[in-house]
Amino acid sequence: MASIFNIAKIPELRRRILFTLGILAIYRLGVFITVPGVNRVEMSHVVSKGGSGSFLGMFNMFSGGALEQFSIFTLGIMPYVTSSIVMQLLTVVVPKLDQLNKEGEQGKRRINQLTRYGTILVAAVQAWFAASYVESLSSGGAEVVAEPGLSFHLLTVLTMTTGTTVIMWFGELITEKGIGNGSSLIIFAGIVADMPDAITRYLAGSGGGSTSGLTVLFVLVLVVCTIAAICFFERSHRRVPVQYTKRQVGRKMYSGAQSYLPLKLNVSGVIPPIFASSILMFPAQIANMAGSGWMQEFASILNPMDWRYSLIFTTLVMFFSFFYTAVVFNPVDVADNLKKSGGFIPGIRPGKNTAAYIERVLSRITFAGALYLSAVCMLPAMMQRFASVPFSFGGTGLLIVVGVALDTVQQIESHLITRNYEGFAGPKGPRIRGRVAARSK
């Protein structure tokens, strides 16, 4: 409690946290603003009939319950994530974008602007198919859309695209003026907000499976063990020993110090499952909302309970684990910095040999981290198959919630420590380390 009270003693940190909570509160209010012309009660019945294990259930979880309201925020932050993925991949392939990326702050601003334009385009396409989908829905003989037609399509595209643009702006505001990563916190808020309702539905037996005391106890133990495993692996790192040579600064001689280079087991954090989910949700949404037969067959492949979906999802998680690690961690730069500061890895020559050694070690631990992410993210399929557990308590949902919480707490601790206040773990316990802390070292 003393650590929590310390937050209120730092004006800047207090202002950042209140700003973040305020933005998230506005976002949650917007979730309940339905697109004009849609019957939210009938839409809620359609989503609930689909079940938490369906594509609609997963999409509803990532949108924070906005799908069942058919809200102006139905598309959520996912179009922005999809556009960011495409832009990062194009940066590696297209020389012009790669040159912009190397131009410093000005180039990154240009790439961010292109990402925003891509977000609007993706959101407009998704909104058009969403309008076509709800027009074809009916629940209990009542139409979901009161007046279908071209005007409804245009109105849906306008409101949903605008809503996605506002959410994208919210995320950037949180990252710049708040605490934590804005996009991740918006997804985090949506999943957490859906958890109480998911627990109520599960205990009421709406999942279609047994909700006996033994089953509930088994699920509770599994969820707790999953959270513990996520915390353990997210804080795990490989310590590479580093030796510094003696050096003279002015009249003082500094002896060689021994340190280590911490390489995180999971450098990419929660980015791979978010990217993989976003990549699969885009074609799955279009396929589910299209009327053609072959598109419906394609949509069945992208059902979260299908083994083919699990295989594709695992492959994408593995790919994005290596891709994002290569983006945020450059072994050549680390080796050059060690050489300039007089540091070296015992038994390894400075320069290229050090970079090759770090890259080899990083590749091995990244492979282990990718396996961990894949195993945790495949947990929803197992839990849905045997216990009908909502997606919010599956591996992907828990991984995002715990990972984002650890990173946010780490940023709060950084502010506390810089102002001579102890962190949440206290003066004796180890402080929580996120991706930022490991990368800074």
TISEKE-300072 format. One record per residue (C-alpha): residue number from 0; x, y, z; residue in one letter. Coordinates in steps of 0.5 Angstrom, whole numbers, plus 500, padded with zeros to 3 digits. Layout:
+-----+-----+-----+-----+------+
|  nr |   u |   v |   w | rest |
+-----+-----+-----+-----+------+
| NUM |   X |   Y |   Z |    A |
...
+-----+-----+-----+-----+------+
***
This chain:
+-----+-----+-----+-----+------+
|  nr |   u |   v |   w | rest |
+-----+-----+-----+-----+------+
|   0 | 500 | 500 | 500 |    M |
|   1 | 506 | 505 | 501 |    A |
|   2 | 508 | 504 | 494 |    S |
|   3 | 501 | 505 | 492 |    I |
|   4 | 501 | 512 | 496 |    F |
|   5 | 508 | 514 | 493 |    N |
|   6 | 505 | 514 | 486 |    I |
|   7 | 500 | 520 | 489 |    A |
|   8 | 507 | 524 | 491 |    K |
|   9 | 510 | 525 | 484 |    I |
|  10 | 505 | 530 | 480 |    P |
|  11 | 508 | 528 | 473 |    E |
|  12 | 506 | 520 | 475 |    L |
|  13 | 500 | 522 | 478 |    R |
|  14 | 498 | 526 | 472 |    R |
|  15 | 500 | 521 | 467 |    R |
|  16 | 496 | 515 | 471 |    I |
|  17 | 490 | 519 | 471 |    L |
|  18 | 490 | 521 | 464 |    F |
|  19 | 491 | 514 | 462 |    T |
|  20 | 485 | 512 | 466 |    L |
|  21 | 481 | 518 | 463 |    G |
|  22 | 482 | 516 | 456 |    I |
|  23 | 481 | 508 | 458 |    L |
|  24 | 474 | 511 | 461 |    A |
|  25 | 472 | 515 | 455 |    I |
|  26 | 474 | 509 | 450 |    Y |
|  27 | 469 | 504 | 455 |    R |
|  28 | 464 | 509 | 454 |    L |
|  29 | 464 | 509 | 447 |    G |
|  30 | 463 | 501 | 446 |    V |
|  31 | 456 | 502 | 448 |    F |
|  32 | 454 | 507 | 443 |    I |
|  33 | 451 | 503 | 437 |    T |
|  34 | 451 | 504 | 430 |    V |
|  35 | 445 | 508 | 428 |    P |
|  36 | 440 | 503 | 425 |    G |
|  37 | 442 | 497 | 429 |    V |
|  38 | 438 | 493 | 434 |    N |
|  39 | 443 | 492 | 439 |    R |
|  40 | 439 | 487 | 443 |    V |
|  41 | 438 | 482 | 437 |    E |
|  42 | 446 | 483 | 435 |    M |
|  43 | 447 | 481 | 443 |    S |
|  44 | 443 | 475 | 442 |    H |
|  45 | 447 | 473 | 435 |    V |
|  46 | 454 | 474 | 438 |    V |
|  47 | 452 | 470 | 445 |    S |
|  48 | 449 | 464 | 440 |    K |
|  49 | 455 | 464 | 437 |    G |
|  50 | 459 | 462 | 443 |    G |
|  51 | 465 | 464 | 446 |    S |
|  52 | 469 | 459 | 442 |    G |
|  53 | 467 | 462 | 435 |    S |
|  54 | 470 | 467 | 431 |    F |
|  55 | 465 | 472 | 434 |    L |
|  56 | 467 | 470 | 441 |    G |
|  57 | 474 | 472 | 440 |    M |
|  58 | 473 | 478 | 436 |    F |
|  59 | 468 | 480 | 441 |    N |
|  60 | 473 | 479 | 446 |    M |
|  61 | 479 | 483 | 443 |    F |
|  62 | 474 | 489 | 441 |    S |
|  63 | 472 | 489 | 449 |    G |
|  64 | 465 | 487 | 448 |    G |
|  65 | 463 | 492 | 442 |    A |
|  66 | 461 | 487 | 437 |    L |
|  67 | 455 | 485 | 441 |    E |
|  68 | 453 | 492 | 442 |    Q |
|  69 | 455 | 493 | 434 |    F |
|  70 | 458 | 499 | 437 |    S |
|  71 | 462 | 505 | 433 |    I |
|  72 | 468 | 502 | 436 |    F |
|  73 | 467 | 495 | 434 |    T |
|  74 | 473 | 494 | 430 |    L |
|  75 | 477 | 496 | 436 |    G |
|  76 | 485 | 497 | 435 |    I |
|  77 | 486 | 491 | 430 |    M |
|  78 | 486 | 495 | 424 |    P |
|  79 | 491 | 500 | 427 |    Y |
|  80 | 495 | 493 | 429 |    V |
|  81 | 494 | 490 | 422 |    T |
|  82 | 497 | 496 | 418 |    S |
|  83 | 503 | 497 | 423 |    S |
|  84 | 505 | 490 | 421 |    I |
|  85 | 504 | 491 | 414 |    V |
|  86 | 508 | 497 | 414 |    M |
|  87 | 514 | 494 | 418 |    Q |
|  88 | 514 | 488 | 413 |    L |
|  89 | 514 | 493 | 407 |    L |
|  90 | 520 | 497 | 411 |    T |
|  91 | 524 | 490 | 410 |    V |
|  92 | 522 | 489 | 403 |    V |
|  93 | 521 | 496 | 400 |    V |
|  94 | 528 | 500 | 400 |    P |
|  95 | 525 | 507 | 400 |    K |
|  96 | 521 | 505 | 406 |    L |
|  97 | 527 | 502 | 409 |    D |
|  98 | 531 | 509 | 407 |    Q |
|  99 | 525 | 513 | 411 |    L |
| 100 | 526 | 508 | 417 |    N |
| 101 | 534 | 510 | 417 |    K |
| 102 | 533 | 518 | 417 |    E |
| 103 | 531 | 518 | 424 |    G |
| 104 | 525 | 522 | 427 |    E |
| 105 | 523 | 525 | 421 |    Q |
| 106 | 523 | 518 | 417 |    G |
| 107 | 519 | 515 | 423 |    K |
| 108 | 514 | 520 | 423 |    R |
| 109 | 513 | 519 | 415 |    R |
| 110 | 512 | 512 | 416 |    I |
| 111 | 507 | 513 | 422 |    N |
| 112 | 503 | 517 | 418 |    Q |
| 113 | 503 | 512 | 412 |    L |
| 114 | 501 | 507 | 418 |    T |
| 115 | 495 | 512 | 420 |    R |
| 116 | 493 | 512 | 412 |    Y |
| 117 | 493 | 504 | 412 |    G |
| 118 | 489 | 504 | 418 |    T |
| 119 | 483 | 508 | 415 |    I |
| 120 | 483 | 504 | 409 |    L |
| 121 | 483 | 497 | 413 |    V |
| 122 | 478 | 500 | 417 |    A |
| 123 | 473 | 502 | 411 |    A |
| 124 | 474 | 495 | 408 |    V |
| 125 | 472 | 491 | 415 |    Q |
| 126 | 466 | 496 | 416 |    A |
| 127 | 463 | 495 | 409 |    W |
| 128 | 464 | 487 | 410 |    F |
| 129 | 461 | 488 | 417 |    A |
| 130 | 455 | 492 | 414 |    A |
| 131 | 454 | 486 | 409 |    S |
| 132 | 454 | 481 | 415 |    Y |
| 133 | 449 | 485 | 420 |    V |
| 134 | 444 | 486 | 414 |    E |
| 135 | 444 | 478 | 413 |    S |
| 136 | 443 | 477 | 420 |    L |
| 137 | 436 | 475 | 424 |    S |
| 138 | 435 | 473 | 431 |    S |
| 139 | 428 | 470 | 433 |    G |
| 140 | 425 | 473 | 427 |    G |
| 141 | 427 | 480 | 428 |    A |
| 142 | 431 | 483 | 423 |    E |
| 143 | 438 | 486 | 426 |    V |
| 144 | 438 | 492 | 421 |    V |
| 145 | 432 | 496 | 421 |    A |
| 146 | 433 | 499 | 414 |    E |
| 147 | 438 | 495 | 410 |    P |
| 148 | 441 | 498 | 404 |    G |
| 149 | 447 | 503 | 401 |    L |
| 150 | 445 | 508 | 406 |    S |
| 151 | 446 | 503 | 412 |    F |
| 152 | 453 | 501 | 408 |    H |
| 153 | 455 | 508 | 408 |    L |
| 154 | 453 | 510 | 415 |    L |
| 155 | 457 | 504 | 418 |    T |
| 156 | 463 | 505 | 414 |    V |
| 157 | 463 | 512 | 416 |    L |
| 158 | 462 | 511 | 423 |    T |
| 159 | 466 | 505 | 424 |    M |
| 160 | 472 | 508 | 421 |    T |
| 161 | 471 | 514 | 425 |    T |
| 162 | 471 | 510 | 431 |    G |
| 163 | 477 | 506 | 429 |    T |
| 164 | 481 | 513 | 428 |    T |
| 165 | 479 | 515 | 435 |    V |
| 166 | 481 | 509 | 438 |    I |
| 167 | 488 | 510 | 434 |    M |
| 168 | 488 | 517 | 437 |    W |
| 169 | 487 | 515 | 444 |    F |
| 170 | 493 | 509 | 443 |    G |
| 171 | 498 | 515 | 441 |    E |
| 172 | 495 | 519 | 446 |    L |
| 173 | 496 | 514 | 452 |    I |
| 174 | 503 | 512 | 449 |    T |
| 175 | 505 | 520 | 449 |    E |
| 176 | 502 | 523 | 455 |    K |
| 177 | 500 | 517 | 459 |    G |
| 178 | 503 | 511 | 462 |    I |
| 179 | 504 | 504 | 458 |    G |
| 180 | 503 | 502 | 451 |    N |
| 181 | 497 | 505 | 448 |    G |
| 182 | 495 | 500 | 443 |    S |
| 183 | 496 | 494 | 448 |    S |
| 184 | 493 | 498 | 454 |    L |
| 185 | 486 | 499 | 450 |    I |
| 186 | 486 | 491 | 448 |    I |
| 187 | 488 | 490 | 455 |    F |
| 188 | 482 | 494 | 458 |    A |
| 189 | 477 | 490 | 453 |    G |
| 190 | 479 | 484 | 455 |    I |
| 191 | 479 | 486 | 463 |    V |
| 192 | 472 | 489 | 462 |    A |
| 193 | 469 | 482 | 459 |    D |
| 194 | 472 | 478 | 464 |    M |
| 195 | 466 | 479 | 470 |    P |
| 196 | 461 | 478 | 465 |    D |
| 197 | 465 | 472 | 462 |    A |
| 198 | 465 | 469 | 469 |    I |
| 199 | 458 | 470 | 470 |    T |
| 200 | 456 | 466 | 463 |    R |
| 201 | 461 | 460 | 465 |    Y |
| 202 | 458 | 459 | 472 |    L |
| 203 | 451 | 460 | 469 |    A |
| 204 | 453 | 454 | 464 |    G |
| 205 | 452 | 458 | 458 |    S |
| 206 | 458 | 455 | 455 |    G |
| 207 | 455 | 449 | 454 |    G |
| 208 | 459 | 444 | 458 |    G |
| 209 | 459 | 442 | 466 |    S |
| 210 | 460 | 447 | 471 |    T |
| 211 | 461 | 442 | 477 |    S |
| 212 | 465 | 444 | 483 |    G |
| 213 | 471 | 440 | 481 |    L |
| 214 | 471 | 443 | 474 |    T |
| 215 | 471 | 450 | 476 |    V |
| 216 | 477 | 448 | 481 |    L |
| 217 | 480 | 445 | 475 |    F |
| 218 | 480 | 451 | 471 |    V |
| 219 | 481 | 456 | 477 |    L |
| 220 | 488 | 452 | 478 |    V |
| 221 | 490 | 452 | 471 |    L |
| 222 | 489 | 459 | 470 |    V |
| 223 | 493 | 461 | 476 |    V |
| 224 | 498 | 456 | 474 |    C |
| 225 | 498 | 459 | 467 |    T |
| 226 | 499 | 466 | 470 |    I |
| 227 | 505 | 464 | 474 |    A |
| 228 | 508 | 461 | 468 |    A |
| 229 | 507 | 467 | 464 |    I |
| 230 | 510 | 471 | 470 |    C |
| 231 | 516 | 466 | 470 |    F |
| 232 | 518 | 466 | 463 |    F |
| 233 | 516 | 474 | 462 |    E |
| 234 | 522 | 475 | 467 |    R |
| 235 | 527 | 470 | 465 |    S |
| 236 | 533 | 472 | 461 |    H |
| 237 | 540 | 469 | 459 |    R |
| 238 | 546 | 473 | 463 |    R |
| 239 | 552 | 474 | 458 |    V |
| 240 | 558 | 475 | 462 |    P |
| 241 | 561 | 482 | 460 |    V |
| 242 | 568 | 484 | 462 |    Q |
| 243 | 571 | 491 | 462 |    Y |
| 244 | 578 | 493 | 461 |    T |
| 245 | 582 | 498 | 466 |    K |
| 246 | 582 | 505 | 464 |    R |
| 247 | 584 | 512 | 466 |    Q |
| 248 | 580 | 518 | 466 |    V |
| 249 | 584 | 524 | 468 |    G |
| 250 | 588 | 522 | 474 |    R |
| 251 | 584 | 516 | 476 |    K |
| 252 | 585 | 509 | 474 |    M |
| 253 | 578 | 505 | 474 |    Y |
| 254 | 579 | 497 | 475 |    S |
| 255 | 576 | 493 | 470 |    G |
| 256 | 569 | 491 | 472 |    A |
| 257 | 565 | 485 | 471 |    Q |
| 258 | 558 | 485 | 469 |    S |
| 259 | 553 | 482 | 464 |    Y |
| 260 | 548 | 483 | 458 |    L |
| 261 | 541 | 481 | 460 |    P |
| 262 | 538 | 477 | 454 |    L |
| 263 | 530 | 476 | 455 |    K |
| 264 | 527 | 470 | 453 |    L |
| 265 | 521 | 473 | 450 |    N |
| 266 | 524 | 480 | 448 |    V |
| 267 | 518 | 481 | 443 |    S |
| 268 | 513 | 480 | 449 |    G |
| 269 | 505 | 480 | 447 |    V |
| 270 | 507 | 483 | 440 |    I |
| 271 | 507 | 476 | 437 |    P |
| 272 | 500 | 473 | 439 |    P |
| 273 | 497 | 480 | 438 |    I |
| 274 | 500 | 481 | 431 |    F |
| 275 | 498 | 473 | 429 |    A |
| 276 | 491 | 474 | 432 |    S |
| 277 | 490 | 481 | 428 |    S |
| 278 | 493 | 478 | 421 |    I |
| 279 | 488 | 472 | 422 |    L |
| 280 | 482 | 476 | 424 |    M |
| 281 | 482 | 480 | 418 |    F |
| 282 | 481 | 475 | 413 |    P |
| 283 | 477 | 471 | 418 |    A |
| 284 | 472 | 477 | 419 |    Q |
| 285 | 471 | 478 | 411 |    I |
| 286 | 470 | 470 | 410 |    A |
| 287 | 465 | 470 | 415 |    N |
| 288 | 461 | 476 | 413 |    M |
| 289 | 461 | 474 | 406 |    A |
| 290 | 456 | 471 | 403 |    G |
| 291 | 459 | 466 | 398 |    S |
| 292 | 460 | 459 | 399 |    G |
| 293 | 468 | 458 | 398 |    W |
| 294 | 469 | 464 | 403 |    M |
| 295 | 464 | 460 | 408 |    Q |
| 296 | 469 | 454 | 407 |    E |
| 297 | 475 | 458 | 408 |    F |
| 298 | 472 | 461 | 414 |    A |
| 299 | 471 | 454 | 417 |    S |
| 300 | 478 | 453 | 417 |    I |
| 301 | 480 | 460 | 421 |    L |
| 302 | 475 | 458 | 427 |    N |
| 303 | 479 | 458 | 433 |    P |
| 304 | 477 | 451 | 435 |    M |
| 305 | 480 | 448 | 428 |    D |
| 306 | 486 | 445 | 428 |    W |
| 307 | 488 | 448 | 422 |    R |
| 308 | 487 | 455 | 425 |    Y |
| 309 | 492 | 453 | 431 |    S |
| 310 | 497 | 451 | 426 |    L |
| 311 | 497 | 457 | 422 |    I |
| 312 | 497 | 461 | 429 |    F |
| 313 | 503 | 457 | 432 |    T |
| 314 | 507 | 459 | 425 |    T |
| 315 | 505 | 466 | 425 |    L |
| 316 | 507 | 467 | 433 |    V |
| 317 | 514 | 463 | 431 |    M |
| 318 | 515 | 468 | 425 |    F |
| 319 | 513 | 474 | 429 |    F |
| 320 | 517 | 472 | 435 |    S |
| 321 | 523 | 472 | 431 |    F |
| 322 | 521 | 478 | 426 |    F |
| 323 | 520 | 483 | 432 |    Y |
| 324 | 526 | 481 | 436 |    T |
| 325 | 530 | 482 | 430 |    A |
| 326 | 527 | 489 | 429 |    V |
| 327 | 528 | 491 | 437 |    V |
| 328 | 535 | 488 | 438 |    F |
| 329 | 541 | 489 | 433 |    N |
| 330 | 547 | 485 | 436 |    P |
| 331 | 552 | 489 | 431 |    V |
| 332 | 550 | 495 | 435 |    D |
| 333 | 550 | 492 | 442 |    V |
| 334 | 557 | 489 | 440 |    A |
| 335 | 560 | 496 | 437 |    D |
| 336 | 557 | 499 | 444 |    N |
| 337 | 561 | 494 | 448 |    L |
| 338 | 567 | 495 | 444 |    K |
| 339 | 567 | 503 | 445 |    K |
| 340 | 566 | 502 | 452 |    S |
| 341 | 572 | 497 | 453 |    G |
| 342 | 567 | 491 | 454 |    G |
| 343 | 568 | 484 | 452 |    F |
| 344 | 565 | 477 | 453 |    I |
| 345 | 570 | 473 | 456 |    P |
| 346 | 573 | 468 | 450 |    G |
| 347 | 570 | 472 | 445 |    I |
| 348 | 574 | 477 | 440 |    R |
| 349 | 570 | 484 | 440 |    P |
| 350 | 567 | 486 | 434 |    G |
| 351 | 564 | 481 | 429 |    K |
| 352 | 565 | 475 | 433 |    N |
| 353 | 562 | 478 | 439 |    T |
| 354 | 556 | 480 | 434 |    A |
| 355 | 555 | 473 | 432 |    A |
| 356 | 556 | 470 | 439 |    Y |
| 357 | 550 | 475 | 441 |    I |
| 358 | 546 | 473 | 435 |    E |
| 359 | 547 | 466 | 436 |    R |
| 360 | 545 | 466 | 443 |    V |
| 361 | 539 | 470 | 442 |    L |
| 362 | 536 | 466 | 436 |    S |
| 363 | 537 | 460 | 441 |    R |
| 364 | 533 | 463 | 447 |    I |
| 365 | 528 | 467 | 442 |    T |
| 366 | 526 | 460 | 439 |    F |
| 367 | 525 | 457 | 446 |    A |
| 368 | 521 | 464 | 448 |    G |
| 369 | 517 | 463 | 441 |    A |
| 370 | 515 | 455 | 444 |    L |
| 371 | 513 | 458 | 450 |    Y |
| 372 | 508 | 463 | 447 |    L |
| 373 | 505 | 458 | 442 |    S |
| 374 | 504 | 453 | 448 |    A |
| 375 | 501 | 459 | 452 |    V |
| 376 | 497 | 461 | 446 |    C |
| 377 | 494 | 454 | 444 |    M |
| 378 | 491 | 453 | 451 |    L |
| 379 | 485 | 456 | 449 |    P |
| 380 | 483 | 451 | 444 |    A |
| 381 | 485 | 446 | 450 |    M |
| 382 | 481 | 449 | 455 |    M |
| 383 | 475 | 450 | 450 |    Q |
| 384 | 475 | 443 | 448 |    R |
| 385 | 475 | 440 | 455 |    F |
| 386 | 472 | 445 | 460 |    A |
| 387 | 468 | 451 | 455 |    S |
| 388 | 472 | 456 | 458 |    V |
| 389 | 471 | 463 | 455 |    P |
| 390 | 477 | 466 | 451 |    F |
| 391 | 478 | 471 | 456 |    S |
| 392 | 481 | 466 | 461 |    F |
| 393 | 485 | 462 | 455 |    G |
| 394 | 492 | 463 | 454 |    G |
| 395 | 492 | 469 | 449 |    T |
| 396 | 487 | 473 | 453 |    G |
| 397 | 491 | 472 | 460 |    L |
| 398 | 498 | 473 | 456 |    L |
| 399 | 496 | 480 | 454 |    I |
| 400 | 493 | 482 | 461 |    V |
| 401 | 499 | 479 | 465 |    V |
| 402 | 504 | 482 | 460 |    G |
| 403 | 501 | 489 | 459 |    V |
| 404 | 500 | 489 | 466 |    A |
| 405 | 508 | 487 | 468 |    L |
| 406 | 510 | 492 | 463 |    D |
| 407 | 506 | 498 | 465 |    T |
| 408 | 508 | 496 | 473 |    V |
| 409 | 515 | 496 | 470 |    Q |
| 410 | 514 | 503 | 467 |    Q |
| 411 | 511 | 506 | 474 |    I |
| 412 | 517 | 503 | 478 |    E |
| 413 | 522 | 507 | 473 |    S |
| 414 | 518 | 513 | 475 |    H |
| 415 | 518 | 511 | 483 |    L |
| 416 | 526 | 509 | 483 |    I |
| 417 | 528 | 515 | 479 |    T |
| 418 | 525 | 520 | 485 |    R |
| 419 | 528 | 515 | 490 |    N |
| 420 | 521 | 511 | 492 |    Y |
| 421 | 521 | 504 | 493 |    E |
| 422 | 518 | 500 | 487 |    G |
| 423 | 512 | 495 | 488 |    F |
| 424 | 516 | 489 | 490 |    A |
| 425 | 519 | 493 | 496 |    G |
| 426 | 526 | 495 | 498 |    P |
| 427 | 528 | 487 | 499 |    K |
| 428 | 525 | 484 | 494 |    G |
| 429 | 527 | 484 | 486 |    P |
| 430 | 523 | 489 | 482 |    R |
| 431 | 519 | 487 | 476 |    I |
| 432 | 523 | 487 | 470 |    R |
| 433 | 519 | 489 | 463 |    G |
| 434 | 522 | 489 | 456 |    R |
| 435 | 524 | 496 | 457 |    V |
| 436 | 528 | 495 | 463 |    A |
| 437 | 532 | 489 | 459 |    A |
| 438 | 533 | 493 | 453 |    R |
| 439 | 536 | 499 | 457 |    S |
| 440 | 541 | 494 | 460 |    K |
+-----+-----+-----+-----+------+
***
